[in-house]
């Protein structure tokens, strides 16, 4: 069956890969195909840079797009 739509979820995930999987994983399992990191709550530029350096959350069970 071909998926006609992408499902996008936004939120904030931690820089730690294991903890990021715990946050993002349930949404991927529920069918989300994209994660959009929302940094609205970050107060310091250093925190934003640290999150960017960590890269996107990686989920081994994520479906290919």
C-alpha positions as CSV (number, residue, x, y, z in Angstrom):
1,X,0.0,0.0,0.0
2,X,1.4,3.4,-1.0
3,X,1.2,6.2,1.6
4,X,-0.3,9.3,0.0
5,X,0.7,11.7,2.8
6,X,3.7,12.4,5.1
7,X,2.9,12.8,8.7
8,X,5.0,15.6,10.4
9,X,5.4,15.9,14.1
10,X,7.3,18.7,15.7
11,X,8.8,18.8,19.2
12,X,12.0,19.1,21.1
13,X,14.3,16.1,21.4
14,X,17.4,15.8,23.7
15,X,20.9,15.7,22.3
16,X,21.5,12.3,23.9
17,X,20.8,9.7,21.1
18,X,19.2,7.1,23.5
19,X,16.9,9.8,25.1
20,X,16.1,11.2,21.6
21,X,14.9,7.8,20.5
22,X,12.7,7.6,23.5
23,X,11.0,10.9,22.6
24,X,10.8,10.4,18.8
25,X,10.4,6.6,18.5
26,X,6.7,6.4,19.6
27,X,5.8,9.0,16.9
28,X,7.6,7.0,14.2
29,X,5.9,3.8,15.4
30,X,2.5,5.6,15.1
31,X,3.2,6.5,11.5
32,X,5.0,9.9,11.6
33,X,7.4,10.2,8.6
34,X,9.1,13.4,9.6
35,X,10.4,15.0,12.8
36,X,10.7,18.7,12.8
37,X,12.9,20.0,15.7
38,X,11.2,22.9,17.4
39,X,13.6,25.0,19.4
40,X,11.1,27.6,20.7
41,X,11.9,26.9,24.3
42,X,15.7,27.2,24.1
43,X,17.0,30.2,26.1
44,X,20.7,30.2,25.2
45,X,22.3,30.2,21.8
46,X,24.8,27.6,23.1
47,X,22.0,25.1,23.7
48,X,20.7,25.6,20.1
49,X,24.2,25.0,18.7
50,X,24.7,21.9,20.9
51,X,21.4,20.4,19.6
52,X,22.3,21.2,16.0
53,X,25.7,19.5,16.4
54,X,24.1,16.4,17.8
55,X,22.2,15.9,14.5
56,X,18.8,14.5,13.9
57,X,17.4,11.8,16.2
58,X,18.1,8.4,14.8
59,X,15.6,5.6,15.0
60,X,16.4,2.2,13.8
61,X,12.8,1.2,13.5
62,X,11.8,4.2,11.4
63,X,10.1,3.4,8.1
64,X,12.0,4.5,5.0
65,X,10.4,7.5,3.2
